[in-house]
Amino acid sequence: MDKKYDQMNIHQKMELLISDMVDKEVRFRDALKEFQKIYLEISAKKYEGKKTKMAKALGVHRNTLHNLVKKLKIKRFPGS
């Protein structure tokens, strides 16, 4: 990544990504699903699959997290 990108805030970085997705006509539903999936997979790595710790850090109930993992069919999720 170049310095300019590294200096952008999260909003600016997401604008770039979303603009690209809109240009490529990625469906809103598909974009949300992919975002959730990647977000949870990265969180699972950070918290080593410990759903209670993940849920607390993400601000969701543990059951909600479990249901999302199931709904999104995340297979690389430790402990699922």
Secondary structure, 3 states (H helix, E strand, C coil): CCHHHHCCCHHHHHHHHHHHHHHCCCCHHHHHHHHHHHHHHHHHHHCCCCHHHHHHHHCCCHHHHHHHHHHCCCCCCCCC
